[in-house]
Amino acid sequence: MTARCASRPANVTETSLLTILAADLQTAGVPPASAVDALISGRCGNLADVVSEVVARYGPEAAVPVIERAVARSGDAAALVIERAAAEGLLRADARRPARAGASPALGAGDDALLYLPSAGGTERPTAGLDRLLGNAEPGYGIYTYILPGDPADLGAGAHAGAYDELLRVLETYVLAAGSGGAPPAPSAHTFLVPVRTGRAASPLGERTSPELSALLRRTLAQYLRRAGEPALAARLATAPGPFLVSSLEPRLVPRGGDHVRMLVDLSGVGREYMYSVVDAYDRAIPAADAGRADSLRAVRSRLVGMFPDPAIDAAAAPPAAGDWVFMLARAGAGPSPPTGAVQQGR
């Protein structure tokens, strides 16, 4: 690749050659992360152009692995440039996608949003482009917990649909109604993040959720987990009915590199009667000494696994979740691939 880029004919622009090379790599079946690696190492264009072209060529599913590989090769200092280039590539990929006969109109940039539910009340912020794909959020909170339902087909089962609906009802009753919202983020605050559709503020929360954005974030996280060497957790996200709670110390669903920790909670086996206790386990102020540290997530995990038995719950309530349902994933250091070590915590 280096030789081919170095010997570019005078009548071929760098941009044209980059387009040709990216198309050749895709046709040859080269994965997008390997393609961006080869083009960067071959000095086939500046970093932003290479990232943008590969994402535009391979499509939205390539954005996360391309960003990770480009950051691993170029360093965290280049992350902002890389993410902006990937966002530009996503716009170009959308423009290239032909319209399908009878297809629904594409979602507009303002149709999806993340509804922030800190203890002070809810605030809705639209999300689009790369933020929509990666679940990027506003910085400043101590813990971010994304609420993702399972596959809509699985939610047709009464028990699982009931748990998700009850979780949303509790959030609406005890968190969304706790204040008028709009308060600035605080390191001592936890916030839930619920994918919603905009323009429905007067509707109940259960009628405002965005299945499209929820499914996109669930697929993005599962894709990351597969690359991170956690195929069992990826499969769980794809097949278990949920709902899932994914907590992060960073304002993003998918890690970008460096040190990070995530907590994934699968509520598939937890009865709807426990949803108030689940929300209460998260919705407490974070001690100042623990803000920004994994200890704050471990405190939430301890509250969750300590919910059972709960004398406040009717004796006829469902038993505790069987097996492993709370997963702590941690990684130290940066590198070209993001392996994680999952410490599975059962009841």
C-alpha positions as CSV (number, residue, x, y, z in Angstrom):
1,M,0.0,0.0,0.0
2,T,2.8,2.4,0.8
3,A,4.5,1.9,-2.6
4,R,1.2,2.3,-4.4
5,C,0.4,5.6,-2.6
6,A,4.0,6.9,-3.0
7,S,3.9,6.2,-6.8
8,R,0.7,8.1,-7.5
9,P,0.6,9.3,-11.1
10,A,0.7,13.1,-11.5
11,N,-2.7,13.1,-13.2
12,V,-4.4,11.3,-10.3
13,T,-5.3,13.4,-7.3
14,E,-4.7,12.1,-3.7
15,T,-8.4,12.2,-3.1
16,S,-9.1,10.1,-6.2
17,L,-6.5,7.6,-5.4
18,L,-7.8,7.3,-1.8
19,T,-11.3,6.6,-3.2
20,I,-10.0,4.0,-5.5
21,L,-7.9,2.3,-2.8
22,A,-10.8,2.2,-0.3
23,A,-13.1,0.7,-3.0
24,D,-10.4,-1.9,-3.8
25,L,-10.0,-2.9,-0.2
26,Q,-13.8,-3.2,0.3
27,T,-14.1,-5.3,-2.9
28,A,-11.3,-7.6,-1.7
29,G,-13.2,-8.2,1.6
30,V,-10.8,-6.4,3.9
31,P,-12.5,-5.4,7.1
32,P,-12.9,-1.7,7.7
33,A,-10.6,-1.5,10.7
34,S,-7.8,-3.2,8.6
35,A,-8.6,-1.0,5.7
36,V,-8.2,2.2,7.6
37,D,-5.0,0.8,9.2
38,A,-3.5,0.1,5.8
39,L,-4.4,3.5,4.4
40,I,-3.0,5.4,7.4
41,S,0.2,3.4,7.5
42,G,0.6,3.7,3.7
43,R,0.3,7.5,4.0
44,C,-2.5,7.5,1.4
45,G,-4.0,10.7,2.6
46,N,-4.3,12.8,5.7
47,L,-5.9,11.2,8.7
48,A,-9.3,12.9,8.5
49,D,-9.7,12.1,4.8
50,V,-8.8,8.4,5.3
51,V,-11.2,7.9,8.1
52,S,-14.0,9.8,6.3
53,E,-13.5,7.8,3.1
54,V,-13.5,4.4,4.8
55,V,-16.6,5.1,6.8
56,A,-18.4,6.5,3.7
57,R,-17.4,3.5,1.7
58,Y,-18.2,0.7,4.3
59,G,-21.2,2.4,5.9
60,P,-22.5,3.1,9.4
61,E,-21.6,-0.3,10.9
62,A,-17.9,0.4,10.1
63,A,-17.8,3.7,12.1
64,V,-17.0,2.2,15.6
65,P,-14.2,-0.2,14.5
66,V,-12.7,2.5,12.2
67,I,-12.6,5.0,15.0
68,E,-11.1,2.5,17.5
69,R,-8.4,1.5,15.1
70,A,-7.6,5.0,14.0
71,V,-7.3,6.2,17.6
72,A,-5.2,3.2,18.5
73,R,-2.8,4.0,15.7
74,S,-2.8,7.8,16.0
75,G,-3.3,8.4,19.7
76,D,-6.0,9.9,21.9
77,A,-4.9,13.4,21.0
78,A,-6.3,12.8,17.5
79,A,-9.6,11.3,18.7
80,L,-11.6,14.5,18.1
81,V,-10.3,14.8,14.6
82,I,-11.1,11.1,13.9
83,E,-14.6,11.3,15.3
84,R,-15.4,14.4,13.3
85,A,-14.1,12.7,10.2
86,A,-16.2,9.6,10.9
87,A,-19.3,11.8,11.3
88,E,-18.6,13.3,7.9
89,G,-18.2,9.8,6.5
90,L,-21.6,8.8,7.9
91,L,-23.2,11.8,6.2
92,R,-21.6,10.7,2.9
93,A,-22.7,7.1,3.4
94,D,-26.3,8.3,3.9
95,A,-26.2,10.4,0.8
96,R,-24.9,7.4,-1.2
97,R,-27.6,5.0,0.0
98,P,-30.2,4.6,-2.7
99,A,-33.8,5.0,-1.7
100,R,-35.8,1.7,-1.6
101,A,-39.2,1.5,-3.2
102,G,-41.9,1.7,-0.6
103,A,-39.4,2.4,2.2
104,S,-40.3,4.7,5.0
105,P,-38.7,8.2,4.9
106,A,-35.3,8.3,6.6
107,L,-35.3,9.6,10.2
108,G,-34.6,13.3,10.4
109,A,-31.7,14.6,12.5
110,G,-34.1,15.8,15.2
111,D,-36.4,12.8,15.3
112,D,-34.4,10.9,18.0
113,A,-33.2,12.1,21.3
114,L,-31.7,11.0,24.6
115,L,-33.9,11.9,27.5
116,Y,-31.7,12.7,30.5
117,L,-33.3,11.7,33.8
118,P,-31.0,12.9,36.7
119,S,-32.4,13.2,40.2
120,A,-33.3,16.8,39.4
121,G,-35.8,15.9,36.6
122,G,-35.7,15.2,32.9
123,T,-34.1,17.1,30.0
124,E,-34.4,16.1,26.4
125,R,-31.5,16.6,24.0
126,P,-31.7,15.6,20.3
127,T,-29.0,13.3,19.0
128,A,-27.9,12.6,15.4
129,G,-25.0,11.5,13.3
130,L,-22.1,10.0,15.2
131,D,-23.6,10.9,18.5
132,R,-26.6,8.8,17.6
133,L,-24.5,5.9,16.6
134,L,-22.1,5.9,19.6
135,G,-24.6,7.1,22.3
136,N,-22.5,10.1,23.1
137,A,-24.0,12.2,25.9
138,E,-23.4,15.6,27.6
139,P,-20.3,15.4,29.9
140,G,-20.4,16.3,33.6
141,Y,-22.5,13.6,35.3
142,G,-20.9,11.0,37.6
143,I,-22.6,7.9,36.1
144,Y,-24.5,7.5,32.9
145,T,-27.0,4.6,32.6
146,Y,-28.5,3.8,29.2
147,I,-31.8,2.0,29.3
148,L,-32.1,-0.4,26.3
149,P,-35.1,-2.7,25.7
150,G,-34.5,-6.1,24.3
151,D,-35.6,-7.1,20.8
152,P,-39.1,-5.8,20.1
153,A,-40.2,-9.3,19.0
154,D,-39.3,-10.6,22.5
155,L,-41.1,-7.7,24.2
156,G,-44.3,-9.2,22.9
157,A,-44.1,-11.7,25.8
158,G,-46.2,-10.3,28.6
159,A,-43.8,-10.7,31.5
160,H,-40.9,-9.1,29.7
161,A,-43.0,-6.3,28.3
162,G,-44.4,-5.7,31.7
163,A,-41.0,-5.3,33.3
164,Y,-39.9,-2.7,30.7
165,D,-43.2,-0.8,30.9
166,E,-43.0,-0.8,34.7
167,L,-39.4,0.4,34.6
168,L,-40.5,3.3,32.4
169,R,-43.4,4.0,34.7
170,V,-41.2,4.2,37.8
171,L,-38.8,6.5,36.0
172,E,-41.6,8.7,34.9
173,T,-43.2,8.8,38.4
174,Y,-40.2,9.1,40.6
175,V,-37.4,10.5,38.5
176,L,-38.9,12.5,35.6
177,A,-41.4,14.2,38.0
178,A,-38.8,15.0,40.6
179,G,-38.1,18.4,39.1
180,S,-38.3,20.7,36.1
181,G,-35.0,19.6,34.7
182,G,-32.5,21.8,33.0
183,A,-30.1,21.8,36.0
184,P,-26.4,21.6,34.9
185,P,-24.6,18.2,35.2
186,A,-22.9,17.5,38.4
187,P,-20.2,14.9,39.3
188,S,-22.3,13.8,42.2
189,A,-25.3,13.0,40.0
190,H,-26.4,9.9,38.2
191,T,-28.5,10.2,35.1
192,F,-30.6,7.7,33.2
193,L,-30.6,8.0,29.4
194,V,-33.7,6.9,27.6
195,P,-33.8,6.8,23.8
196,V,-37.0,8.7,22.8
197,R,-38.7,10.4,19.8
198,T,-38.8,14.2,19.9
199,G,-42.0,16.2,19.8
200,R,-44.0,14.0,22.2
201,A,-43.3,15.7,25.6
202,A,-46.9,15.6,26.5
203,S,-47.2,11.8,26.0
204,P,-46.4,9.1,28.7
205,L,-42.8,8.0,28.6
206,G,-43.8,4.5,27.4
207,E,-45.3,6.1,24.2
208,R,-42.3,8.3,23.6
209,T,-39.5,5.7,23.4
210,S,-37.6,5.3,20.1
211,P,-37.3,1.6,19.1
212,E,-35.0,2.6,16.2
213,L,-32.5,4.4,18.4
214,S,-32.7,1.8,21.1
215,A,-32.0,-1.0,18.6
216,L,-29.1,1.0,17.0
217,L,-27.4,1.5,20.4
218,R,-28.0,-2.2,21.3
219,R,-26.4,-3.4,18.1
220,T,-23.5,-0.9,18.4
221,L,-22.7,-2.2,22.0
222,A,-23.1,-5.8,20.9
223,Q,-20.7,-5.2,18.0
224,Y,-18.2,-3.7,20.4
225,L,-18.5,-6.6,22.9
226,R,-17.8,-9.1,20.1
227,R,-14.6,-7.3,19.1
228,A,-13.7,-7.1,22.8
229,G,-13.7,-10.8,23.2
230,E,-17.1,-11.0,25.0
231,P,-19.3,-13.0,22.5
232,A,-21.5,-14.4,25.2
233,L,-22.5,-10.9,26.4
234,A,-23.0,-9.8,22.8
235,A,-25.3,-12.7,22.2
236,R,-27.2,-11.9,25.3
237,L,-27.9,-8.4,24.1
238,A,-29.1,-9.8,20.8
239,T,-31.3,-12.6,22.2
240,A,-32.4,-11.9,25.8
241,P,-35.6,-9.9,26.2
242,G,-34.1,-7.4,28.7
243,P,-34.5,-4.6,29.5
244,F,-30.8,-3.8,29.8
245,L,-29.1,-1.1,31.9
246,V,-25.6,-0.1,30.7
247,S,-23.7,2.2,33.0
248,S,-20.6,4.2,32.2
249,L,-18.4,6.7,34.0
250,E,-17.9,8.4,30.6
251,P,-20.6,10.3,28.5
252,R,-20.6,7.5,25.9
253,L,-22.1,4.1,25.5
254,V,-19.1,2.6,23.6
255,P,-15.5,3.1,25.1
256,R,-13.0,4.9,22.9
257,G,-9.8,3.5,24.4
258,G,-7.7,4.0,27.5
259,D,-8.9,2.9,30.9
260,H,-12.7,2.3,31.1
261,V,-15.3,0.4,33.1
262,R,-18.8,-0.6,32.2
263,M,-21.6,-2.3,34.1
264,L,-24.2,-4.2,32.2
265,V,-27.4,-5.3,34.0
266,D,-29.7,-7.8,32.3
267,L,-33.2,-7.5,33.9
268,S,-34.7,-10.4,31.8
269,G,-35.1,-12.5,35.0
270,V,-36.1,-9.8,37.4
271,G,-39.8,-9.3,38.0
272,R,-41.6,-6.0,37.4
273,E,-42.3,-5.7,41.1
274,Y,-38.6,-5.1,41.7
275,M,-38.4,-2.1,39.2
276,Y,-38.8,0.5,41.9
277,S,-35.9,-1.1,43.9
278,V,-33.8,-1.2,40.7
279,V,-34.3,2.5,40.1
280,D,-33.6,3.3,43.7
281,A,-30.3,1.4,43.6
282,Y,-29.1,3.8,40.9
283,D,-30.8,7.1,41.8
284,R,-28.7,8.2,44.7
285,A,-26.1,10.8,45.0
286,I,-22.5,9.7,44.4
287,P,-20.0,10.3,47.2
288,A,-17.5,13.0,46.3
289,A,-14.6,10.6,46.9
290,D,-16.1,8.0,44.4
291,A,-17.0,10.4,41.6
292,G,-15.5,9.4,38.4
293,R,-14.2,6.1,39.8
294,A,-15.2,2.5,39.4
295,D,-16.1,2.4,43.1
296,S,-19.3,4.4,42.3
297,L,-20.4,1.6,39.9
298,R,-19.5,-1.1,42.4
299,A,-21.7,0.6,45.0
300,V,-24.6,0.4,42.6
301,R,-23.8,-3.2,41.9
302,S,-23.8,-4.0,45.6
303,R,-27.2,-2.4,46.0
304,L,-28.6,-4.4,43.1
305,V,-27.5,-7.8,44.2
306,G,-28.6,-6.9,47.8
307,M,-32.2,-6.3,46.7
308,F,-33.2,-9.9,47.4
309,P,-35.0,-10.7,49.5
310,D,-37.0,-7.5,49.9
311,P,-39.5,-7.5,52.8
312,A,-41.3,-4.6,51.2
313,I,-42.1,-6.7,48.2
314,D,-45.2,-9.0,48.3
315,A,-44.4,-12.6,49.3
316,A,-45.8,-13.7,45.9
317,A,-43.2,-11.6,44.0
318,A,-41.0,-13.4,41.5
319,P,-37.8,-15.0,43.0
320,P,-34.4,-13.3,42.5
321,A,-32.8,-13.5,39.0
322,A,-31.1,-16.8,38.5
323,G,-27.5,-17.0,37.5
324,D,-25.4,-14.1,36.4
325,W,-27.3,-10.8,35.6
326,V,-24.9,-8.1,36.7
327,F,-21.6,-7.8,34.7
328,M,-18.7,-5.6,35.5
329,L,-16.3,-5.0,32.5
330,A,-13.0,-3.3,32.9
331,R,-10.0,-2.5,30.8
332,A,-6.8,-0.8,31.7
333,G,-4.5,0.8,29.1
334,A,-5.0,1.5,25.4
335,G,-4.2,-0.7,22.5
336,P,-5.2,-1.6,18.9
337,S,-8.0,-3.9,20.2
338,P,-10.2,-3.4,23.2
339,P,-10.2,-6.7,25.2
340,T,-12.2,-6.6,28.4
341,G,-12.3,-8.8,31.5
342,A,-15.9,-9.5,32.5
343,V,-16.4,-10.2,36.2
344,Q,-19.9,-11.8,36.3
345,Q,-21.8,-11.1,39.5
346,G,-24.8,-13.2,40.2
347,R,-27.2,-12.9,43.1
